[in-house]
């Protein structure tokens, strides 16, 4: 009933706005872009440069994106957008509902789960995959150039510059971790670390069933809990990766135990921290923290 009420309410809000979204560029000739999460919004802003106006819905590092409740202002933003970007795979289930409440034939939608063949229940934290990030840049550049064909050459040039220069330190740090620490055993509190470990070549030994349960807000099995506790107690992991945006008293207890055992804890977040950071500055800072914790 809560979902039905939300859809009805949003439908009324959008109807009251009287917005007719078209494929033409918006204010000051810029493409109006709305990203469900600010990490995708940051990339879109840097790919499109002066030719886009990007607004992100989730920007607070203290917000759990899994549990976000949209507002009427979010509905208005999406209603007016020419290009909408959301994650998918159940991560931001509210976003497609807002789209459905205000269909527009001229609007372009990029769903990351569709781009990478993910479905609900799969690991949704795709922005932690370095290879996926590169593919996202290419796709955004293609979409934006199609929406604004007049400025397509400039957008393509901007995207190429972002990949070669803007993301250089990010990829260099990924490569540094992989070159020196590939295969190193690490633990984590949540599935957000899975793509990170894969991209850097680290061996994430925490049971994926445990990581997935924490990500989805369900209780891990007793067997999985015991395994994670044993990893810490026996110091069989070099680093413990902690998602501070999805924490519980039990998780904090594991963090405390890891610290007491002398295992470095690396804090990561789901959204930009600080909220004003660029995607690459945020990710590179976390990667450098990880590199330092592994031994430098």
C-alpha positions as CSV (number, residue, x, y, z in Angstrom):
1,X,0.0,0.0,0.0
2,X,2.9,2.4,0.8
3,X,4.2,1.9,-2.8
4,X,0.8,2.5,-4.4
5,X,0.3,5.6,-2.3
6,X,3.7,6.9,-3.3
7,X,3.0,6.5,-7.0
8,X,-0.4,8.1,-6.8
9,X,1.1,11.1,-4.8
10,X,3.9,11.5,-7.3
11,X,1.5,11.3,-10.2
12,X,-0.5,14.2,-8.7
13,X,2.7,16.2,-8.1
14,X,3.9,15.8,-11.6
15,X,0.5,16.6,-13.1
16,X,0.4,19.7,-11.1
17,X,3.8,20.8,-12.4
18,X,2.5,20.8,-16.0
19,X,6.0,19.9,-17.2
20,X,6.4,18.7,-20.8
21,X,9.8,17.1,-21.2
22,X,11.3,17.1,-24.7
23,X,14.6,16.1,-26.3
24,X,15.8,19.6,-26.8
25,X,18.4,21.2,-24.6
26,X,17.2,23.2,-21.6
27,X,18.2,26.4,-19.8
28,X,21.0,28.3,-21.4
29,X,21.3,25.6,-24.0
30,X,22.5,23.0,-21.6
31,X,21.3,19.4,-21.4
32,X,19.3,19.0,-18.2
33,X,20.7,15.9,-16.4
34,X,19.4,14.2,-13.3
35,X,21.5,11.5,-11.6
36,X,20.0,9.4,-8.8
37,X,23.3,9.3,-7.1
38,X,26.1,11.9,-7.0
39,X,28.9,9.6,-8.0
40,X,27.2,9.1,-11.4
41,X,26.3,12.8,-11.5
42,X,29.9,13.8,-10.9
43,X,31.1,11.7,-13.9
44,X,28.3,13.1,-16.1
45,X,29.2,16.6,-15.2
46,X,32.8,16.1,-16.2
47,X,32.0,14.3,-19.4
48,X,29.5,16.9,-20.5
49,X,31.4,19.9,-19.2
50,X,29.9,23.2,-20.1
51,X,27.2,21.6,-22.2
52,X,25.3,20.0,-19.2
53,X,23.6,21.0,-16.1
54,X,23.7,18.1,-13.7
55,X,21.6,17.7,-10.5
56,X,22.1,14.7,-8.2
57,X,19.3,13.4,-5.9
58,X,21.3,11.6,-3.3
59,X,24.2,13.8,-2.1
60,X,24.5,13.3,1.7
61,X,27.2,10.9,2.7
62,X,25.2,10.0,5.8
63,X,22.3,8.8,3.7
64,X,21.8,5.1,3.0
65,X,20.9,5.0,-0.7
66,X,19.2,1.6,-0.2
67,X,16.6,3.1,2.1
68,X,16.1,6.5,0.4
69,X,12.6,7.9,0.2
70,X,12.1,10.4,-2.7
71,X,10.5,13.8,-2.2
72,X,8.2,15.9,-4.4
73,X,11.2,18.0,-5.5
74,X,12.9,14.8,-6.7
75,X,9.8,14.1,-8.8
76,X,9.9,17.6,-10.3
77,X,13.6,17.2,-11.2
78,X,13.1,14.0,-13.0
79,X,10.0,15.4,-14.7
80,X,12.1,18.2,-16.2
81,X,15.2,16.1,-17.1
82,X,16.3,15.3,-20.6
83,X,18.8,12.7,-19.5
84,X,18.2,10.6,-16.4
85,X,20.9,8.3,-14.9
86,X,20.2,5.8,-12.2
87,X,22.0,2.7,-10.9
88,X,19.4,-0.1,-11.1
89,X,19.8,-3.7,-9.8
90,X,17.4,-2.7,-7.0
91,X,19.8,-0.1,-5.6
92,X,17.6,2.9,-6.3
93,X,14.2,1.3,-6.8
94,X,12.4,4.6,-6.3
95,X,14.0,6.1,-9.5
96,X,12.1,4.1,-12.2
97,X,8.9,4.7,-10.3
98,X,9.4,8.4,-10.7
99,X,10.1,7.9,-14.4
100,X,7.0,5.8,-14.8
101,X,4.9,8.5,-13.1
102,X,5.9,10.9,-15.8
103,X,6.7,9.2,-19.2
104,X,8.3,11.3,-21.9
105,X,9.3,10.0,-25.3
106,X,12.1,12.5,-25.8
107,X,14.0,11.6,-22.6
108,X,17.1,9.5,-22.5
109,X,17.6,7.1,-19.6
110,X,20.8,5.4,-18.7
111,X,20.4,2.5,-16.3
112,X,23.8,1.1,-15.2
113,X,22.3,-2.4,-14.4
114,X,21.1,-2.6,-18.0
115,X,24.5,-1.5,-19.4
116,X,26.3,-4.2,-17.4
117,X,23.7,-6.9,-17.6
118,X,22.9,-6.9,-13.9
119,X,19.5,-7.7,-12.4
120,X,17.8,-7.2,-9.0
121,X,19.7,-9.3,-6.5
122,X,23.1,-8.9,-8.2
123,X,25.8,-6.7,-6.6
124,X,24.6,-3.1,-7.4
125,X,27.8,-1.3,-6.5
126,X,29.1,-1.0,-10.1
127,X,30.8,2.4,-9.6
128,X,33.5,0.5,-7.6
129,X,34.6,-1.3,-10.8
130,X,37.4,0.6,-12.6
131,X,36.6,-1.1,-15.9
132,X,32.9,-0.3,-15.6
133,X,33.7,3.4,-14.9
134,X,35.6,3.6,-18.2
135,X,32.6,2.1,-20.0
136,X,30.2,4.5,-18.3
137,X,32.3,7.5,-19.5
138,X,32.0,6.2,-23.1
139,X,28.3,5.6,-22.8
140,X,27.6,9.0,-21.3
141,X,29.6,10.7,-24.0
142,X,27.6,8.9,-26.7
143,X,24.3,9.7,-25.1
144,X,25.1,13.3,-24.5
145,X,26.4,13.8,-28.1
146,X,23.2,12.3,-29.5
147,X,21.0,14.6,-27.3
148,X,23.0,17.7,-28.4
149,X,24.4,16.9,-31.8
150,X,25.6,20.4,-32.3
151,X,28.1,20.1,-29.6
152,X,28.9,16.4,-30.1
153,X,32.5,17.0,-31.1
154,X,33.2,19.1,-28.0
155,X,31.5,16.5,-25.8
156,X,33.6,13.7,-27.3
157,X,36.7,15.7,-26.8
158,X,35.8,16.5,-23.2
159,X,35.1,12.8,-22.4
160,X,38.5,11.8,-23.9
161,X,40.2,14.4,-21.8
162,X,38.4,13.1,-18.7
163,X,39.5,9.6,-19.3
164,X,43.1,10.4,-20.1
165,X,43.7,13.1,-17.5
166,X,40.9,13.3,-15.0
167,X,40.9,9.6,-14.2
168,X,44.7,9.1,-14.5
169,X,45.5,9.2,-10.8
170,X,42.5,6.9,-10.1
171,X,43.7,4.3,-12.5
172,X,47.3,4.7,-11.6
173,X,46.4,3.9,-7.9
174,X,44.4,0.9,-8.9
175,X,47.4,-0.3,-10.9
176,X,49.8,0.3,-8.0
177,X,47.7,-1.8,-5.7
178,X,47.3,-4.6,-8.2
179,X,51.1,-4.6,-9.0
180,X,52.2,-4.9,-5.4
181,X,49.4,-6.6,-3.6
182,X,47.5,-8.9,-6.0
183,X,46.2,-11.9,-4.2
184,X,46.5,-10.4,-0.7
185,X,43.7,-11.6,1.6
186,X,41.3,-8.9,2.7
187,X,38.0,-8.8,4.6
188,X,35.0,-6.5,4.3
189,X,31.7,-5.6,5.9
190,X,29.6,-5.4,2.8
191,X,29.4,-6.3,-0.9
192,X,30.5,-2.8,-2.0
193,X,34.0,-4.1,-1.6
194,X,33.6,-6.9,-4.1
195,X,34.1,-4.8,-7.3
196,X,36.9,-2.9,-5.5
197,X,38.7,-6.2,-4.7
198,X,38.2,-7.5,-8.2
199,X,39.5,-4.3,-9.8
200,X,42.6,-4.2,-7.7
201,X,43.4,-7.9,-7.7
202,X,42.9,-8.4,-4.0
203,X,41.5,-11.6,-2.6
204,X,38.3,-10.8,-0.7
205,X,37.9,-13.8,1.5
206,X,34.8,-12.8,3.5
207,X,31.9,-15.0,2.4
208,X,29.9,-13.3,-0.3
209,X,26.7,-14.5,1.3
210,X,27.7,-12.5,4.4
211,X,28.5,-9.3,2.3
212,X,25.2,-9.6,0.4
213,X,23.2,-10.0,3.6
214,X,24.6,-6.9,5.1
215,X,24.1,-5.0,1.9
216,X,20.5,-6.0,1.8
217,X,19.8,-5.4,5.5
218,X,19.2,-9.0,6.4
219,X,20.8,-11.1,9.1
220,X,23.8,-13.2,7.9
221,X,23.9,-16.9,8.8
222,X,25.6,-18.0,12.0
223,X,28.2,-19.8,10.0
224,X,29.1,-16.7,8.0
225,X,29.3,-14.6,11.1
226,X,31.6,-17.1,12.7
227,X,33.8,-17.1,9.6
228,X,34.2,-13.3,9.6
229,X,35.0,-13.3,13.3
230,X,37.6,-16.0,12.7
231,X,39.2,-14.0,9.9
232,X,39.7,-11.2,12.4
233,X,40.7,-13.3,15.4
234,X,43.3,-15.3,13.5
235,X,44.5,-12.2,11.6
236,X,44.2,-14.0,8.4
237,X,43.4,-10.8,6.5
238,X,45.7,-7.9,5.8
239,X,43.0,-5.2,5.8
240,X,39.4,-4.9,6.8
241,X,37.2,-2.7,4.5
242,X,34.3,-1.0,6.2
243,X,31.4,0.7,4.5
244,X,30.5,3.4,7.0
245,X,27.2,4.2,5.3
246,X,25.8,0.8,6.0
247,X,26.8,0.0,9.6
248,X,25.1,-1.7,12.5
249,X,26.1,-2.4,16.1
250,X,27.3,-5.8,15.0
251,X,29.4,-4.3,12.2
252,X,30.9,-1.7,14.5
253,X,31.8,-4.5,16.8
254,X,33.8,-6.2,14.0
255,X,35.5,-3.0,13.2
256,X,36.5,-2.6,16.9
257,X,37.8,-6.1,17.0
258,X,39.8,-5.7,13.8
259,X,41.3,-2.5,15.3
260,X,42.2,-4.3,18.5
261,X,43.8,-7.1,16.6
262,X,46.0,-4.7,14.8
263,X,44.3,-5.1,11.4
264,X,44.0,-1.8,9.5
265,X,40.5,-0.7,8.9
266,X,39.8,1.2,5.6
267,X,36.6,3.2,5.6
268,X,34.8,3.6,2.3
269,X,31.4,5.2,1.5
270,X,28.7,4.6,-1.0
271,X,28.4,8.2,-2.1
272,X,30.8,11.1,-2.6
273,X,32.6,12.1,0.6
274,X,32.8,15.0,1.0
275,X,29.7,15.7,-1.0
276,X,31.6,18.4,-2.9
277,X,34.3,16.0,-4.1
278,X,34.7,14.8,-7.7
279,X,34.2,11.1,-8.4
280,X,37.9,10.6,-9.0
281,X,39.1,12.6,-6.0
282,X,36.8,10.6,-3.7
283,X,37.8,7.2,-5.1
284,X,41.5,8.0,-5.4
285,X,41.6,9.1,-1.8
286,X,40.0,5.8,-0.7
287,X,42.3,3.8,-2.9
288,X,45.3,5.5,-1.5
289,X,44.1,4.8,2.1
290,X,43.8,1.2,1.0
291,X,47.3,1.2,-0.5
292,X,48.7,2.7,2.7
293,X,46.9,0.2,4.9
294,X,48.2,-2.7,2.8
295,X,51.7,-1.5,3.4
296,X,52.3,1.4,1.0
